[in-house]
Structure formats: C-alpha cells, structure tokens
Amino acid sequence: MKLIRKIFVRSFILLALAAIPSRAQETPKEYQEVLTLLGRSGDFKANVLKVNIPRSDLHVSISGQATPTPFGFGGWIAMTKGDGGMEVLMGDLVLTQEEVNPVLSALLDHGFEVSALHNHFFFDEPRMYFMHVHAHGNAMALARDIKPALDLLPKPPASPSAPAAAAPAFNLAALDKIVGQKGEALGPVYKFTLGRDDLNLKEHGAAINARMGLNSWAAFAGNESDAQIAGDIAMRESEVNPVLKALRAHKLNVVAIHHHMLGTQPPVIFLHYWGRGTSVDLATGFRAALDVLGK
C-alpha cells in the first residue's frame, strides 16, 4: 500500500506541475528591438523569443468545415542564444501556393536555409503549405534578413472592436485527463503541446526545446460530438511506424511524414495527422500515439 500511495502522490505532483503555465520572462532589450523591427507580436519564455506570424487574413476550410486560425495556421519564428551569444533561429511559415516561391527566394537571397516544405492538411481550401526556416547569427541581423520574406505576407487585420473569441466547446477536463496534460484555450481551439526534451537536441550550445519547434501537439476545433483534430508528432526514426499504427488504429488520417530540421543527432522525423469524430475518440487516438514515444 505504501508503494501504491507513493506512486499516486508522485503522479499527482507531476500532473499538477504540467498544469502550471509557462511564465513569461522579461523580454531582453535586443529581442524587444527585434519585435519592433518586424512589427510583430511575440513573447519570451524558456529562454526563447517566439514571434507570431498568424494567417488570420485567410479564411480556411478543411473538408468543407470553416477552421479557425489557431487550429493550425499560426506561423512563427523563434530565437534562442547559443555559445558566444550567437542566436539560433528556427521557424515555420504558413503560405498559400502563390506565396511559396517568392518567400523562398527572399529567404535564400538573405542567407536563410529552408529545411522543409510540405502540407499539414488534406481537403483544405485555399491550399496551404508550411515552410521551415533556419539560420544563426546576431539577433538584429537575423531580423533584418528575414524581414523581406515576412513583408510578403499580410499582417493580421486590426479589429479592436471585434467581439471576444468564443471559448472551446469541449469538456476540457475530460480531454486533459485523456491526454495527461492541461491544454491551452486559443479562442475556440483547445491545444496540447508536449516537448521532446528527452532527445536533448542542441545547436551551437543552444537547447532546441518545445518553443523552438521540437514538440508533439494536437489542436481541437468544433464541438464534442463533431470535432476536428490536427497535429504533429516528433519522433525518433524507430518510433515512426509504431506511431503510424497507433494513429491508423484510431482512424486518424496521416497527412505527411518528413523532417523539420537538418542534420540533427538523433534525426527527428515529424508526422502530421488530421481527423474528424467525437472529441473523446480523437483525444484517445492522440494519446495512443504519445504512448509509443520513448519506448
């Protein structure tokens, strides 16, 4: 009984810690200058500046269902310090078909690497693509060099008089229990993000953590009886096929299998999936895929 009690207490503490939101740190002056130069919003947590590049200018539907921006159309770039103060930058830009090659050229012309280009969805209208970017150097120099590419994308429309966004239409406690972690409400979307710190990825001494893109996530939209799920699973090579089997066993659609980062050790493979059904069934499928990781 004592052993069982200890296990229960330890599990309770871990769940409680997972439920505590990550606290924003004071944004360093140079990162404040980056946000000002780019004319974008962002935040600083876990030693990472994350710059928001949402595509709320677009009205995307998936399989005929109107889909809110936080469901999977919030692009971003992130910076963190490595050895000697060098910044490591990674990001994921959300693009229409027409924007892909102009943005690609702007990035390449200014010394950025493009590490992936792929889809996250089937049946999306308009057709959307996701471009992963990578660079390292001085924070303001990186900001100046990426600005021409970002300037090709519309900024979110200003709407100060718009009504408050609807809350997620789910039993949030039930979803938290299935996934084993507290999610985050983003307007009508409920999202889980779980890092892969166990992979211990570093670049120029900088930890590549969940905010730098090393994570598995699931976003829920709709309601309890008719929900959509979309997300991404970060995997070791040995985990790919067990994850595929877990997702398909729960009738979740696999959309893309690819990398986001070049030259990592260990190599990390990312898998995008999408599904529609009850929120409980979809969350159970996501949990089944997570249970494969680290084994």
C-alpha positions in Angstrom: 0.0 0.0 0.0 2.8 2.4 0.8 4.4 1.9 -2.7 1.0 2.5 -4.4 0.5 5.6 -2.3 3.9 6.9 -3.3 3.3 6.3 -7.0 -0.1 8.1 -6.7 1.4 11.1 -5.0 4.2 11.3 -7.5 1.8 11.1 -10.4 -0.4 13.8 -8.8 2.6 16.1 -8.4 3.7 15.6 -12.0 0.2 16.3 -13.3 0.0 19.4 -11.2 3.3 20.7 -12.4 2.3 20.1 -16.0 -0.8 22.2 -15.4 1.2 25.3 -14.4 1.5 27.6 -17.4 5.0 28.6 -18.5 5.7 32.0 -17.1 6.8 34.8 -19.4 10.3 36.1 -18.7 11.2 39.7 -19.0 12.0 40.2 -22.7 15.6 41.2 -23.3 16.1 44.6 -24.9 17.5 43.2 -28.1 14.5 40.9 -28.5 12.2 43.9 -27.9 14.0 45.6 -30.8 13.5 42.5 -33.0 9.8 42.7 -32.4 9.7 46.4 -33.1 11.7 46.0 -36.4 9.5 43.2 -37.6 6.3 44.9 -36.5 5.0 41.7 -35.0 3.9 40.5 -31.5 5.7 37.8 -29.6 6.7 36.6 -26.1 9.8 35.4 -24.3 9.6 32.1 -22.3 12.0 29.2 -21.6 14.9 31.5 -23.0 13.2 31.6 -26.4 11.8 34.6 -28.2 8.8 33.5 -30.2 7.4 35.8 -32.9 3.8 35.3 -34.0 3.0 35.2 -37.7 -0.6 34.1 -37.8 -2.5 33.9 -41.1 -5.8 35.3 -39.7 -6.0 37.2 -43.0 -7.2 33.9 -44.6 -10.5 32.1 -44.2 -9.5 28.4 -44.4 -11.9 25.5 -44.6 -11.0 21.8 -44.3 -13.2 19.2 -45.8 -15.8 22.0 -46.1 -15.6 22.9 -42.4 -14.6 26.5 -41.6 -11.5 26.3 -39.5 -10.1 29.0 -37.0 -6.5 30.3 -37.4 -5.2 28.7 -34.1 -6.2 25.2 -35.4 -3.0 25.1 -37.4 -2.4 28.4 -39.3 -0.3 30.3 -36.8 3.1 30.7 -38.3 6.1 31.7 -36.2 9.8 32.2 -35.9 11.8 31.6 -32.7 15.3 32.7 -31.5 17.4 31.4 -28.6 21.0 32.1 -27.6 23.8 29.6 -28.2 27.5 29.7 -27.4 29.2 33.1 -27.5 25.8 34.9 -27.7 25.1 33.5 -31.2 21.4 33.3 -31.9 19.8 30.1 -33.4 16.7 30.8 -35.4 14.0 28.3 -36.4 10.5 28.9 -37.7 7.5 27.7 -39.6 5.8 30.0 -42.1 2.2 29.4 -43.3 1.9 30.1 -47.0 -0.6 30.0 -49.9 0.6 28.2 -53.1 1.2 31.6 -54.7 3.4 32.8 -51.8 5.7 29.8 -51.6 8.4 30.6 -54.2 8.5 34.4 -53.7 9.0 33.8 -50.0 11.6 31.0 -50.7 13.6 33.4 -52.9 13.5 36.2 -50.3 14.8 33.8 -47.7 17.6 32.3 -49.8 18.7 35.7 -51.1 19.3 36.8 -47.5 21.2 33.8 -46.3 18.5 31.7 -44.7 18.2 27.9 -45.0 14.9 26.3 -45.9 14.7 22.9 -44.2 11.3 21.7 -45.2 8.2 22.5 -47.4 5.1 20.4 -47.0 1.4 20.3 -46.3 -0.4 19.8 -43.0 -3.9 19.1 -44.3 -5.9 17.3 -46.9 -9.0 18.9 -48.4 -8.0 22.5 -47.4 -9.3 25.5 -49.3 -7.3 27.5 -50.1 -4.4 25.1 -50.4 -1.8 25.8 -47.7 1.9 25.0 -47.3 4.3 25.2 -44.4 7.9 26.2 -44.9 10.5 25.6 -42.2 13.4 28.1 -41.9 16.7 28.1 -40.1 19.6 30.5 -39.6 22.1 31.6 -36.9 23.9 34.9 -36.2 23.2 38.2 -34.5 19.6 38.8 -33.4 19.1 42.1 -35.2 20.9 40.9 -38.3 18.6 37.9 -38.5 15.6 40.1 -38.0 16.7 42.4 -40.8 17.4 39.5 -43.1 14.1 37.7 -42.6 12.0 40.9 -42.8 11.8 40.9 -46.6 10.3 37.4 -46.6 7.8 38.3 -43.8 6.9 41.5 -45.5 5.5 39.4 -48.4 2.8 38.1 -46.0 -0.2 40.1 -44.9 -0.2 41.2 -41.3 -3.3 40.3 -39.2 -6.1 42.8 -39.8 -6.6 45.3 -37.0 -10.0 44.8 -35.4 -10.1 46.4 -31.9 -13.9 46.5 -31.9 -14.3 42.8 -32.7 -16.2 40.7 -30.2 -14.2 38.3 -27.9 -13.5 34.9 -29.5 -15.7 32.0 -28.5 -14.3 29.5 -25.9 -13.7 25.9 -26.8 -16.9 23.9 -26.9 -15.5 20.8 -25.2 -15.3 19.1 -21.8 -11.8 20.4 -21.2 -11.3 18.4 -18.0 -12.1 15.2 -19.9 -9.6 16.0 -22.7 -6.9 16.9 -20.1 -7.5 13.5 -18.4 -7.1 11.5 -21.6 -4.0 13.3 -22.8 -2.5 13.5 -19.3 -1.7 17.2 -19.5 -3.6 20.5 -19.3 -4.2 22.1 -22.7 -4.4 25.7 -23.7 -7.5 27.6 -24.9 -6.9 29.6 -28.0 -10.2 31.2 -28.8 -12.5 28.3 -29.9 -9.5 25.9 -30.3 -8.1 23.7 -27.5 -4.4 22.8 -27.9 -1.9 20.4 -26.3 1.8 20.9 -26.8 4.3 18.4 -25.4 8.1 18.8 -25.8 10.7 16.2 -26.6 13.4 17.3 -24.2 14.3 13.6 -23.8 16.0 13.9 -27.2 18.5 16.5 -25.8 19.0 18.4 -29.1 21.4 21.2 -29.2 22.8 23.6 -31.8 25.7 25.9 -31.2 25.2 25.1 -27.5 21.5 26.2 -27.6 18.8 23.8 -26.3 16.3 23.1 -29.1 13.2 22.9 -26.9 9.4 22.8 -27.5 9.3 26.5 -28.2 11.9 26.1 -30.9 9.7 23.5 -32.6 10.7 20.2 -31.0 7.3 19.1 -29.8 4.2 17.0 -30.5 0.9 18.8 -30.5 -2.8 18.4 -31.0 -5.4 21.1 -31.7 -9.1 20.5 -31.3 -11.9 22.6 -33.1 -15.6 22.1 -33.3 -17.6 20.5 -30.5 -17.7 17.3 -28.5 -19.9 15.3 -31.0 -18.4 16.8 -34.2 -14.7 17.7 -33.7 -11.6 18.0 -35.8 -8.1 17.3 -34.6 -4.9 18.3 -36.3 -1.4 17.9 -35.1 2.2 16.9 -35.3 4.2 14.1 -33.7 8.0 14.5 -33.2 9.7 11.0 -33.4 12.9 9.1 -33.5 13.3 7.1 -36.6 12.4 3.9 -34.6 9.2 5.4 -33.4 7.7 6.3 -36.9 5.9 3.0 -37.7 4.6 2.3 -34.2 3.1 5.9 -34.3 1.6 5.3 -37.7 0.0 2.1 -36.5 -1.4 3.8 -33.4 -2.9 6.7 -35.4 -4.5 4.4 -38.0 -5.8 2.1 -35.4 -7.8 5.1 -34.1 -8.9 6.1 -37.7 -6.7 9.3 -37.7 -5.5 10.3 -41.1 -1.8 10.5 -41.7 -1.1 13.6 -43.9 2.7 14.0 -44.1 5.9 12.4 -42.9 9.1 14.5 -43.1 11.7 16.4 -41.2 11.7 20.0 -40.0 15.4 20.2 -39.1 18.5 19.2 -41.0 21.5 17.4 -39.5 20.1 16.8 -36.0 21.5 14.0 -33.8 19.5 12.0 -33.3 17.5 12.5 -36.5 13.9 13.7 -35.8 11.0 12.8 -38.0 7.7 14.8 -37.9 4.3 13.4 -38.8 1.2 15.5 -39.4 -2.2 14.0 -38.9 -5.8 15.1 -39.1 -9.1 13.5 -38.1 -12.8 14.1 -37.5 -15.1 12.5 -35.0 -16.0 12.9 -31.3 -13.5 14.8 -29.2 -13.0 11.9 -26.9 -12.2 9.5 -29.7 -9.8 11.9 -31.3 -8.0 12.6 -28.0 -7.7 8.9 -27.4 -6.0 8.4 -30.7 -3.6 11.2 -30.0 -2.8 9.7 -26.5 -2.2 6.3 -28.2 0.4 7.9 -30.4 2.1 9.6 -27.5 2.3 6.3 -25.6 4.6 4.9 -28.3 7.2 7.6 -27.8 10.3 6.9 -25.7 9.9 3.2 -25.9 
